[in-house]
Amino acid sequence: MRELTEPLVSVLMNCYNGEKYLQEAIDSVLAQTYTNWELIFWDNRSTDQSAEIFKSYNDIRLKYFLTPEHTDLGGGRARAFQYLTGEFIAILDTDDIWFPKKLEKLVPFFEDPEIGFVISDTFFFNEKTEKALYGKKLPLTGSVFEMLMTNYFVSSETIVFRMSTALKLPRAFDPDFNFISDFDLVVRLSRISKLAFCPEVLAKWRVHEGSHTWK
């Protein structure tokens, strides 16, 4: 176990009826070798057992919030943002998974003050197969705004971004956007900061029929 002297990472998990894969997602955060994190669980008025599953865990780093009213994904991310207290922010949806060294590997990139966000390689997977998103074809790093506008290449479960960089923007997540709220934030971060990339596969993005992003 690492000492809790490292920067706090806030993990944002939005949930609407995510019971099917939720335990896997939470367990992958609990398995992190980097232990100074908080998990902000934003319950978007789920009608399944999601809340009960989350509340069954006994860890003070897991923090439950129930939205006053149901919103789309972008609205949920925007409302939850005010409760994130970490120096760095990461995103994990209820159907995706992190590998144990995800945070340990990505946080050190922020020693460079020009880095505003970091990503890693990831597996796109289902019950039958998995495939690395980048593999040997590594993405560009540094100033990538123009590339993101023409060929967006970031998968949200890999992102960690610097809170102070996001606070320089008029807003972080835009409540007027639904599924592209992450895209919108990353593009705007790229205008005022640089991107770093870790070539290791540190996450898994689940491809399934219930995934709104995949649809």
N, C-alpha and C positions, 0 to 999 in steps of 0.2 A: 504493500500500500504506500502511495506517495503521501507526503505531508501536505496538508491543506494550506500551503503557502504560495501556491501557484495561482495565476489569475482565474477568477471564476468564469465558467462558461455556462450560459443559460441555454438550455435545450428547449425549443418551442415545439410542442406536439399538439396540433389541432385534431380534434376527434369528433366525428359524427357517425355513430353506429359502426364503430371500428372493432367490435369485439372479436371478430374471427382471427385477426392476426395481432391484436394489441399486446398480448403477453410476450410474444416474441420481440416486439419492438422495445417494450420496457426492459425486458431482460438484457437486451443488447446494450442499453445505456448503463444498467447496473453492472455490467461486465467490463466497463471501461477501466483501463489501467490508469488513466488520468482521473482522479477521484474528486477534484474540486469543481463540481458541476451542480446545477439545479435543473430539475425537469418541470417546466411550466406546462401543465396539462390543461388545455382549453376545451372544455366539454361544450360542444355546440348543440346542446339540448338533445343528446342521444336518447333514443327510446329503447335501446337494447341493454345489455349488461356491461357496457363499457365503464360506466362510473364505478360499479361494484368491483370490477376487475382491478381498476386502478387503485381503489381504496383498500384493496386486500393487501397491498404492499405496506410494509412498515419501515419507512426510510424517510428521514426528515428532509431529504433533498427532493422528494417528490411532492409537488404542490398542485393542488386541485383548484380549478376555477370553473364555475358554471356561468355561461354567458346569460345576460338578462333576456336575450331573445335570439332566436336562431338567425344566422346570417350565412352567406356563402363563404367559401374558403378565404378569399381576400379580406372580407370583413372580419372574420375570426382572427386572422393573423394581425390585422390592424388593431383590434381591440385588445388582444393579448399582449401586444408589444409593450404597453405601459408597465407590465408586471415583470419584465425581464430586467434583472439587476446585474447581469454579468458584464465583464469587460469585453467578452466575446460572445457571439450568438451563433447557435447552430440550429438547423431545422431537421426534424425527423417525423415523418408521417407514420400513422399507426400500422401501415402495411409494409413498411420498409425496415431495414436492419443495418446496424453498424457492426463492424468487426471490433474486437476489444481495444486495439491500438489507434482507433480513429482519432480521438482527441489528442492523445499523446504525440502522434505524428504531425498533426496539423498546427497545433498551437505555437510551436517554436518558430514557424515561419513569420510570425508577427514581430519577431525581434527587429525586423526591417520596418522602420516607421512608415515607409511608403506603401507597404502592403495593407490593403483594406479588406481583402477577402482571399480565402484559400479554398481550393477544391482538391479532390483526389480522384483516382480511377474508381470505378464501381462496376458491379455485375448487374446486368438486367437479367432477371431470372423468373422462371415459373416452375411448375412441378416436374417438368421434363428436361429443362436445359438452363444453362446460364452462359452469358457471354459478356466479356469486358467491354465497357463503353469505348475506351480509347485504345487499349492494347499497346501496340507499337507505334500507333499514330498519335503522338502526344499533342495536346492542344497548345496554342500560343499562350504566353504569359506576359506579364508586364502591363503595358497600356493596350487594352484589348477592346475598347469601346466599338471601334469600327467593325471588327470581326464579329462581335456579339450581335450587332445590328443586322449583319448579312448572313451569319451562320451560327446561330446560338448553340452552344455546346456544353452548357452547365446543367448538371442533374442536382436537384435541390437537396437530396439527402447527403450530399458530399460537402455542402457549403459550410464554412465557418467564416463569419465576418466580424469586423471590429465595430463595437458599439459606437465609439467616438466618431468613426467615419460616417456611420448611418445617421448620427445626430446632426451632421452638417447638412443633411438633406432637408427639404421642406417637410418630408414625411418619410417613414421607412416603408411599411407596406401600405399600399393604396387601397382603401376600402371599396373604391369604385371598380376594382378589378376582381375577378373571381379566380380562375385557374392561372392567370398570367401575373399574379401579384409578385411571385418570386422572380420571374423573368424581368419584370419592371424594376424591382429593387436592384437586382444584379447589374442591369444595364446602367442604372444611375450611379451605382457604386463605382462602376468602371470609368465613369467620366471624371471622378475626383480622386481615384486611388488605383493601385496596381494589383494585379492578380498573381498569386503564386499557385503552383501545382505540385502535388505529391504523386509520383507515378505508381504508387502502390494501390491495390484494390482494398479499400477500407470500408466499403458499404455495399448493400445490395438493394436494388430497386425492383419491387415485385410487379410483374406484368400479369394482370388478371382482369376478369370481366367487370369487377366492381370498381376498378380504378378510374376515376373521373379524368385524370390526366391522360391515361392511355386512350380513353374514348375520344 
